[in-house]
Amino acid sequence: MARPIPGVLPLNLPLLTLVLGIGGTFQYGLHISLINSPSKYVQRFINSTWEKRYGTILHPDTIMLLWTTIVSVYSIGGLLGSSIVGHLSFVFGRKKTQLYNNLVAILGAVLMCMSRAAQSFEMIMLGRFLYGINAGVSLNLHTMYIGECAPQSKRGIVTASVSFAIAMGRFMGFVIGLRELLGTEELWPYLLACSAVPALIQLLTLPFFPESPRYLLIDKGDKEGCLKAMQQLWGPGEHSTELKSMLAEKAAIGEQMKGLKDLLVDRTVRWQIISVLLICGAMQLIGINAVYFYAYDIFHNAGIPANEVPYVSLGIGLMEMLTAVLCGFLIDRLGRKTLLWVNYTILALSLSFLTATLTFQDKYSWLPYVSSMLIFIFTMSFGLGPGGVTCVLPTELFVQCYRPAAYAICGAFLWLGLFVIGLAFPFIEEALGTFCFIFFLVYCILMAMYSFWILPETKDRTMMEILESFNKLNFGAKKDKEDKLVCTRL
């Protein structure tokens, strides 16, 4: 039984949640929105640099190609980062990997800041690639780290803070990119380099917090270290229930970390990986970035002046932040399953109505205002449902030995989806016009059905109870004693 350890200061969980958010998924959200503001300035810089080097002016198509490379190379870095995070988090631990990851962000920021002085747009490409690696690692590691540090009763609200950090990063990217702050031709290198600030903050503060208790006990066998970490995070006390749950999981696993091949071929986790890939890995198919793509045109058609549209767009970011907070309060009350199927349904309805209003907006002057309202409803449902809940699911669906590999494959699919959607959507929009949301609409309908009829609830359940629910899917309701013995090993 765990006893209070003398001399340990209770560095509590909310502070760790804040510190991990600052240097974690905040960076992902920041990089997504930040790159839009300096677009025209960077393109002019590319052309002027080329002219100084070679004495010729680039064709506009070539400039656009180089610019899209700068934008898309971020996804390539993210794919690489998400692929290596599982191995790194096991070898170095969650805490050290997150600390080392900040150095990658700082190096990328230095390259960005010095690019204009060095007359090198290639440095911007390399910096964006490093930003992608940093975000790819953080997107998975932040969720894994904070989820493992949260007690069962607080697991939902604590892990939902990941989506709030993303929304905050996206919102801050819009704010500091305004022309009144760093969104000018003189200051764009500093705008692109501002990711160094959250990286430095986390680099200086995270060393004062403990490693994940679950990692210490299950992966390293350090029971005393686990007890100390729990008391630092949760305050002095016995914490016997959490400790018994971890020991039961450790006894059931009996092996060290398993790789991607093990994850894909093991029947005992088949429906867990299907669920995570459909709900988390394929989240780009919801269409949130596609709706953002249309937002400027919709607001403009609603009569908002072009120079004021960026400020209205801040409302979308603010809405996403508020719904992320609300999701944190609701997720442990209503449950993951309910929030998913209800909000997937609202997302599907929003896309249906948005398709209709965009199709007929030229016939009725009031329809652009309805379209604007639908964008806010869509954003709200995304934050309340998939945006918040998907941060919790990978931690709850997999035992310790499979969790790093699950995060790696989920992250790889997420980044691959971001790259494909970013590359293909402009062509889809050109070909289908206002019906371009049809693919996202179908996905939301299917996920609403999947969440309602298939996905088990995980609220207020231990890891072993969650595994038992999935065993019914993996082996069928009528499994014999041999099947039971096999599945209880995990």
C-alpha positions as CSV (number, residue, x, y, z in Angstrom):
1,M,0.0,0.0,0.0
2,A,1.3,3.4,-0.9
3,R,2.3,5.7,2.0
4,P,3.1,9.4,1.9
5,I,6.7,10.0,1.2
6,P,8.3,12.6,3.4
7,G,9.9,15.7,1.8
8,V,8.0,15.5,-1.4
9,L,6.3,18.7,-2.6
10,P,2.9,18.2,-4.2
11,L,3.6,19.5,-7.7
12,N,0.0,18.9,-8.8
13,L,-1.5,17.6,-11.9
14,P,-3.1,20.9,-13.2
15,L,0.4,22.5,-13.3
16,L,1.8,19.6,-15.3
17,T,-1.2,19.8,-17.6
18,L,-0.4,23.5,-18.3
19,V,3.3,22.9,-18.8
20,L,2.8,19.9,-21.2
21,G,0.2,21.9,-23.1
22,I,2.5,24.9,-23.7
23,G,5.3,22.9,-25.3
24,G,3.0,20.1,-26.5
25,T,0.0,20.2,-28.8
26,F,0.0,24.0,-28.5
27,Q,2.8,23.9,-31.0
28,Y,0.8,21.8,-33.5
29,G,-2.1,24.3,-33.4
30,L,0.2,27.2,-33.7
31,H,2.0,25.9,-36.8
32,I,-1.3,25.1,-38.5
33,S,-2.6,28.7,-38.3
34,L,0.6,30.7,-38.2
35,I,1.7,30.0,-41.7
36,N,-1.3,31.7,-43.4
37,S,-0.5,35.3,-42.4
38,P,3.0,35.7,-43.9
39,S,2.1,33.9,-47.1
40,K,2.5,36.8,-49.5
41,Y,5.6,38.1,-47.8
42,V,7.4,34.8,-48.0
43,Q,6.5,34.4,-51.6
44,R,8.0,37.9,-52.4
45,F,11.1,36.9,-50.4
46,I,11.4,33.7,-52.5
47,N,11.3,35.7,-55.7
48,S,13.7,38.4,-54.5
49,T,16.2,35.9,-53.3
50,W,16.1,34.0,-56.5
51,E,16.6,37.3,-58.5
52,K,19.6,38.3,-56.3
53,R,21.2,34.8,-56.8
54,Y,20.6,34.2,-60.5
55,G,19.5,37.6,-62.0
56,T,16.1,36.2,-63.2
57,I,12.5,36.5,-61.9
58,L,10.6,33.3,-61.1
59,H,7.4,32.4,-62.9
60,P,4.4,32.7,-60.6
61,D,3.7,29.0,-60.9
62,T,7.2,28.2,-59.7
63,I,6.8,30.6,-56.7
64,M,3.6,28.9,-55.8
65,L,5.3,25.5,-56.1
66,L,8.0,26.5,-53.7
67,W,5.5,28.0,-51.3
68,T,3.3,24.9,-51.3
69,T,6.5,22.9,-50.6
70,I,7.2,25.1,-47.6
71,V,3.6,24.4,-46.3
72,S,3.5,20.7,-47.1
73,V,6.9,19.7,-45.8
74,Y,5.5,20.3,-42.4
75,S,3.3,17.3,-42.8
76,I,6.3,15.2,-43.9
77,G,8.2,16.1,-40.7
78,G,5.0,15.4,-38.7
79,L,4.8,11.9,-40.3
80,L,8.4,11.2,-39.4
81,G,7.9,12.5,-35.8
82,S,4.8,10.4,-35.2
83,S,6.6,7.3,-36.6
84,I,9.6,7.6,-34.1
85,V,7.7,8.8,-31.0
86,G,6.8,5.3,-29.8
87,H,10.4,4.1,-29.8
88,L,11.7,7.3,-28.3
89,S,9.1,7.4,-25.5
90,F,9.9,3.9,-24.4
91,V,13.7,4.2,-24.5
92,F,14.1,7.7,-23.0
93,G,10.8,7.9,-21.2
94,R,7.9,10.4,-21.7
95,K,9.5,13.3,-19.9
96,K,13.0,13.2,-21.5
97,T,11.6,12.7,-25.0
98,Q,9.4,15.8,-24.5
99,L,12.4,17.8,-23.3
100,Y,14.6,16.7,-26.2
101,N,11.8,17.5,-28.6
102,N,11.9,21.2,-27.5
103,L,15.4,21.4,-28.9
104,V,14.1,20.5,-32.3
105,A,11.5,23.3,-32.2
106,I,14.2,25.8,-31.0
107,L,16.5,24.8,-33.9
108,G,13.7,25.2,-36.4
109,A,12.9,28.7,-34.9
110,V,16.5,29.8,-35.3
111,L,16.5,28.7,-39.0
112,M,13.3,30.7,-39.5
113,C,14.6,33.8,-37.8
114,M,17.9,33.8,-39.7
115,S,16.4,32.9,-43.1
116,R,16.0,36.5,-44.4
117,A,19.4,37.7,-43.2
118,A,21.0,34.6,-44.9
119,Q,18.9,35.2,-48.0
120,S,17.8,31.5,-48.0
121,F,14.3,30.3,-48.4
122,E,15.7,26.8,-48.1
123,M,16.2,27.6,-44.4
124,I,12.4,28.2,-44.1
125,M,11.8,24.8,-45.7
126,L,14.2,23.1,-43.3
127,G,12.7,25.0,-40.3
128,R,9.2,23.9,-41.3
129,F,10.4,20.3,-41.6
130,L,11.8,20.5,-38.1
131,Y,8.6,22.1,-36.8
132,G,6.8,19.1,-38.3
133,I,9.0,16.6,-36.4
134,N,8.4,18.6,-33.2
135,A,4.6,18.6,-33.7
136,G,4.5,15.0,-34.8
137,V,6.3,13.9,-31.6
138,S,4.3,16.3,-29.4
139,L,0.9,15.4,-30.8
140,N,1.3,11.8,-29.7
141,L,3.6,12.2,-26.7
142,H,1.7,15.0,-25.0
143,T,-1.5,12.9,-25.0
144,M,0.3,9.8,-23.9
145,Y,2.2,11.5,-21.1
146,I,-0.7,13.4,-19.6
147,G,-3.1,10.5,-20.0
148,E,-0.8,8.2,-18.0
149,C,-0.4,10.9,-15.3
150,A,-4.1,11.3,-14.7
151,P,-6.0,9.2,-12.1
152,Q,-8.9,7.2,-13.4
153,S,-11.6,9.7,-12.1
154,K,-9.9,12.7,-13.8
155,R,-8.7,10.9,-17.0
156,G,-11.3,12.4,-19.3
157,I,-11.0,16.1,-18.3
158,V,-7.2,16.0,-18.0
159,T,-6.7,14.3,-21.4
160,A,-9.2,16.6,-23.0
161,S,-6.9,19.5,-22.2
162,V,-4.9,18.3,-25.2
163,S,-7.6,19.5,-27.6
164,F,-7.7,22.8,-25.7
165,A,-4.0,23.3,-26.2
166,I,-4.4,22.7,-29.9
167,A,-7.3,25.2,-30.1
168,M,-5.3,27.7,-28.0
169,G,-2.3,27.3,-30.4
170,R,-4.4,27.8,-33.4
171,F,-6.1,30.8,-31.9
172,M,-2.7,32.4,-30.9
173,G,-1.4,31.8,-34.4
174,F,-4.3,33.9,-35.8
175,V,-3.7,36.6,-33.1
176,I,0.0,37.1,-33.4
177,G,-0.3,36.9,-37.2
178,L,-2.5,40.1,-37.3
179,R,-0.9,43.1,-39.0
180,E,-1.0,45.0,-35.7
181,L,1.4,42.5,-34.2
182,L,3.9,40.4,-36.2
183,G,1.9,40.0,-39.4
184,T,4.0,42.5,-41.4
185,E,6.6,42.3,-44.1
186,E,9.3,43.5,-41.7
187,L,8.5,41.1,-38.9
188,W,7.5,37.9,-40.6
189,P,10.8,36.1,-39.7
190,Y,10.1,36.7,-36.0
191,L,6.5,35.6,-36.5
192,L,7.7,32.2,-38.0
193,A,10.3,31.9,-35.2
194,C,7.9,32.5,-32.3
195,S,7.6,28.7,-31.6
196,A,10.8,29.0,-29.7
197,V,9.0,30.8,-26.9
198,P,6.7,27.9,-25.8
199,A,9.6,25.4,-26.3
200,L,11.9,27.4,-24.0
201,I,9.1,27.7,-21.4
202,Q,8.6,24.0,-21.3
203,L,12.3,23.3,-21.4
204,L,12.8,25.3,-18.2
205,T,9.7,24.1,-16.3
206,L,9.2,20.4,-17.2
207,P,12.3,19.2,-15.3
208,F,10.5,20.0,-12.0
209,F,7.8,17.5,-12.7
210,P,7.9,13.7,-12.5
211,E,7.9,11.0,-15.1
212,S,4.7,9.2,-15.9
213,P,3.8,6.9,-13.0
214,R,2.5,4.2,-15.3
215,Y,5.8,4.3,-17.3
216,L,7.8,4.0,-14.1
217,L,5.9,1.1,-12.7
218,I,4.9,-0.9,-15.8
219,D,7.8,-0.3,-18.2
220,K,10.7,0.2,-15.7
221,G,9.4,-1.7,-12.7
222,D,10.2,1.2,-10.4
223,K,7.5,0.9,-7.7
224,E,9.0,3.5,-5.4
225,G,9.5,6.0,-8.3
226,C,5.8,5.4,-9.3
227,L,4.6,6.1,-5.7
228,K,6.7,9.2,-5.5
229,A,5.4,10.5,-8.9
230,M,1.7,9.8,-7.9
231,Q,2.1,11.8,-4.6
232,Q,3.9,14.6,-6.4
233,L,1.0,14.8,-9.0
234,W,-2.0,14.0,-6.8
235,G,-0.8,15.0,-3.4
236,P,0.0,12.9,-0.3
237,G,-2.2,9.8,0.1
238,E,-2.4,6.1,-0.4
239,H,-3.7,6.0,-4.0
240,S,-4.1,2.2,-3.5
241,T,-6.8,1.8,-6.1
242,E,-4.7,3.3,-8.9
243,L,-1.7,1.3,-7.8
244,K,-3.6,-2.0,-7.8
245,S,-4.9,-1.2,-11.3
246,M,-1.4,-0.6,-12.6
247,L,-0.1,-3.8,-10.9
248,A,-3.0,-5.8,-12.4
249,E,-2.1,-4.4,-15.9
250,K,1.6,-5.2,-15.4
251,A,0.8,-8.7,-14.3
252,A,-1.5,-9.2,-17.3
253,I,1.0,-7.9,-19.8
254,G,4.0,-9.8,-18.6
255,E,6.2,-8.4,-21.5
256,Q,7.9,-5.3,-22.5
257,M,6.9,-2.9,-25.3
258,K,5.5,-4.4,-28.4
259,G,6.1,-3.1,-31.9
260,L,3.9,-2.1,-34.8
261,K,3.9,-5.6,-36.3
262,D,2.7,-7.1,-33.0
263,L,-0.1,-4.5,-32.9
264,L,-1.3,-5.3,-36.4
265,V,-1.3,-9.1,-36.1
266,D,-2.5,-9.6,-32.6
267,R,-6.2,-10.6,-32.6
268,T,-6.7,-9.4,-29.0
269,V,-6.3,-5.7,-30.0
270,R,-8.0,-5.9,-33.4
271,W,-11.1,-3.8,-32.7
272,Q,-9.1,-1.4,-30.6
273,I,-6.8,-0.5,-33.5
274,I,-9.8,-0.4,-35.9
275,S,-11.5,2.1,-33.5
276,V,-8.5,4.3,-33.1
277,L,-7.7,4.4,-36.8
278,L,-11.4,5.2,-37.7
279,I,-12.0,7.8,-35.1
280,C,-8.5,9.3,-34.4
281,G,-6.3,8.5,-37.3
282,A,-8.9,9.5,-40.0
283,M,-10.0,12.6,-38.2
284,Q,-9.0,14.8,-41.2
285,L,-12.0,13.2,-43.0
286,I,-14.3,15.2,-40.7
287,G,-13.6,18.2,-42.9
288,I,-12.6,20.8,-40.3
289,N,-9.8,22.1,-42.5
290,A,-12.0,22.1,-45.6
291,V,-14.6,24.2,-43.7
292,Y,-11.9,26.6,-42.6
293,F,-10.9,26.8,-46.3
294,Y,-14.4,28.1,-47.2
295,A,-14.7,30.3,-44.1
296,Y,-13.1,33.4,-45.7
297,D,-15.4,33.3,-48.8
298,I,-18.5,32.7,-46.7
299,F,-17.7,35.6,-44.4
300,H,-17.0,37.8,-47.3
301,N,-20.3,36.9,-49.0
302,A,-22.1,37.7,-45.8
303,G,-21.0,41.3,-46.3
304,I,-18.0,41.4,-44.0
305,P,-15.2,43.6,-45.4
306,A,-12.1,41.7,-46.5
307,N,-9.8,43.5,-44.1
308,E,-12.1,42.5,-41.2
309,V,-12.5,38.8,-42.1
310,P,-9.3,37.7,-40.2
311,Y,-10.8,39.2,-37.0
312,V,-14.1,37.4,-37.5
313,S,-12.1,34.2,-38.1
314,L,-10.7,34.7,-34.6
315,G,-14.3,33.9,-33.5
316,I,-13.9,30.4,-34.9
317,G,-10.7,29.9,-32.9
318,L,-12.4,31.3,-29.8
319,M,-15.3,29.0,-30.3
320,E,-13.0,26.0,-30.6
321,M,-11.3,26.9,-27.3
322,L,-14.5,27.3,-25.4
323,T,-15.9,24.0,-26.7
324,A,-12.7,22.3,-25.8
325,V,-13.1,23.5,-22.2
326,L,-16.8,22.5,-22.2
327,C,-15.8,19.0,-23.5
328,G,-13.5,18.6,-20.6
329,F,-16.3,19.2,-18.2
330,L,-18.8,16.9,-20.0
331,I,-16.6,14.0,-21.0
332,D,-16.5,12.4,-17.6
333,R,-20.3,13.1,-17.1
334,L,-21.8,12.1,-20.4
335,G,-19.1,9.7,-21.5
336,R,-17.0,9.3,-24.6
337,K,-19.5,7.3,-26.6
338,T,-22.4,9.8,-26.2
339,L,-20.3,12.8,-27.1
340,L,-19.0,11.1,-30.2
341,W,-22.2,9.8,-31.8
342,V,-24.2,13.0,-30.9
343,N,-21.7,15.4,-32.3
344,Y,-20.9,13.3,-35.4
345,T,-24.6,13.5,-36.1
346,I,-24.6,17.3,-35.7
347,L,-21.4,17.5,-37.9
348,A,-23.2,15.6,-40.6
349,L,-26.3,17.8,-40.4
350,S,-24.2,20.9,-40.5
351,L,-22.3,19.8,-43.6
352,S,-25.6,18.9,-45.3
353,F,-27.1,22.3,-44.6
354,L,-23.9,24.1,-45.5
355,T,-23.8,22.4,-48.9
356,A,-27.4,23.5,-49.5
357,T,-26.8,27.2,-48.4
358,L,-23.6,27.4,-50.5
359,T,-25.4,26.0,-53.5
360,F,-28.2,28.6,-53.4
361,Q,-26.5,31.5,-51.7
362,D,-26.6,33.6,-54.8
363,K,-30.4,33.4,-54.9
364,Y,-31.1,34.6,-51.4
365,S,-29.2,37.4,-49.7
366,W,-29.7,36.0,-46.2
367,L,-28.2,32.6,-47.0
368,P,-24.5,33.7,-46.4
369,Y,-25.5,34.6,-42.9
370,V,-26.9,31.1,-42.4
371,S,-23.7,29.7,-43.8
372,S,-21.7,31.7,-41.3
373,M,-23.8,30.3,-38.5
374,L,-23.4,26.8,-39.7
375,I,-19.6,27.2,-39.6
376,F,-19.8,28.2,-36.0
377,I,-22.1,25.2,-35.2
378,F,-19.7,22.9,-37.1
379,T,-16.7,24.2,-35.1
380,M,-18.6,23.8,-31.8
381,S,-19.6,20.2,-32.5
382,F,-16.1,19.3,-33.6
383,G,-14.6,20.7,-30.3
384,L,-17.3,19.0,-28.1
385,G,-17.0,15.7,-29.8
386,P,-14.2,14.3,-32.0
387,G,-11.8,17.2,-31.3
388,G,-11.8,16.5,-27.5
389,V,-12.7,12.8,-27.2
390,T,-10.1,11.5,-29.7
391,C,-7.4,12.8,-27.3
392,V,-8.6,10.4,-24.7
393,L,-9.3,7.2,-26.6
394,P,-5.8,5.9,-27.5
395,T,-4.7,6.1,-23.8
396,E,-7.8,4.2,-22.7
397,L,-8.0,1.5,-25.4
398,F,-4.5,0.1,-25.1
399,V,-2.4,-1.4,-22.4
400,Q,1.0,0.0,-21.7
401,C,3.0,-2.3,-23.9
402,Y,0.9,-1.5,-27.0
403,R,0.3,2.2,-26.3
404,P,3.4,3.7,-28.0
405,A,2.9,1.7,-31.2
406,A,-0.8,2.6,-31.2
407,Y,0.1,6.3,-30.9
408,A,2.7,5.9,-33.7
409,I,0.3,4.4,-36.2
410,C,-2.5,6.7,-35.3
411,G,-0.2,9.8,-35.7
412,A,1.1,8.5,-39.0
413,F,-2.5,8.2,-40.4
414,L,-3.3,11.6,-39.0
415,W,-0.4,13.3,-40.7
416,L,-0.8,11.4,-43.9
417,G,-4.4,12.5,-44.0
418,L,-3.4,16.1,-43.3
419,F,-1.0,16.0,-46.2
420,V,-3.4,14.3,-48.6
421,I,-6.4,16.6,-47.8
422,G,-4.2,19.7,-48.1
423,L,-2.9,18.5,-51.4
424,A,-6.2,17.2,-52.9
425,F,-8.9,19.4,-51.5
426,P,-8.3,22.4,-53.8
427,F,-8.7,20.0,-56.8
428,I,-11.8,18.4,-55.2
429,E,-13.3,21.8,-54.6
430,E,-12.6,22.9,-58.2
431,A,-14.2,19.7,-59.6
432,L,-17.3,19.5,-57.3
433,G,-17.8,23.1,-56.2
434,T,-20.2,23.4,-53.3
435,F,-20.7,19.6,-53.2
436,C,-17.1,19.1,-52.2
437,F,-18.2,18.3,-48.6
438,I,-19.9,15.1,-49.7
439,F,-17.0,12.8,-48.7
440,F,-16.7,14.4,-45.2
441,L,-20.5,14.1,-44.8
442,V,-20.5,10.4,-45.5
443,Y,-17.6,9.9,-43.1
444,C,-19.4,11.7,-40.3
445,I,-22.6,9.6,-40.8
446,L,-20.6,6.4,-40.7
447,M,-18.7,7.4,-37.6
448,A,-22.0,8.4,-35.8
449,M,-23.3,4.9,-36.6
450,Y,-20.0,3.2,-35.5
451,S,-19.9,5.2,-32.2
452,F,-23.5,4.4,-31.4
453,W,-23.6,0.7,-32.2
454,I,-20.1,-0.6,-31.9
455,L,-17.7,1.5,-29.8
456,P,-17.8,0.4,-26.1
457,E,-18.0,3.1,-23.4
458,T,-14.7,3.7,-21.4
459,K,-15.9,6.3,-18.9
460,D,-15.1,5.4,-15.2
461,R,-13.7,2.0,-16.2
462,T,-10.3,0.4,-15.4
463,M,-8.0,-0.8,-18.2
464,M,-9.0,-4.5,-17.5
465,E,-12.7,-3.7,-17.7
466,I,-12.2,-1.9,-21.0
467,L,-10.3,-4.8,-22.4
468,E,-13.1,-7.2,-21.4
469,S,-15.5,-5.1,-23.4
470,F,-13.3,-5.3,-26.5
471,N,-12.8,-9.0,-26.0
472,K,-16.5,-9.4,-26.9
473,L,-15.8,-7.8,-30.2
474,N,-12.4,-9.4,-30.8
475,F,-13.5,-13.0,-29.9
476,G,-17.3,-12.9,-30.1
477,A,-19.9,-13.0,-27.4
478,K,-19.7,-16.8,-27.1
479,K,-16.0,-17.6,-26.7
480,D,-14.7,-20.7,-25.1
481,K,-12.4,-21.0,-22.2
482,E,-9.3,-21.1,-24.3
483,D,-10.1,-17.8,-26.0
484,K,-10.6,-16.3,-22.5
485,L,-7.2,-17.4,-21.4
486,V,-5.6,-16.0,-24.5
487,C,-7.2,-12.6,-24.2
488,T,-6.6,-12.2,-20.4
489,R,-2.9,-12.1,-21.0
490,L,-3.6,-8.6,-22.3
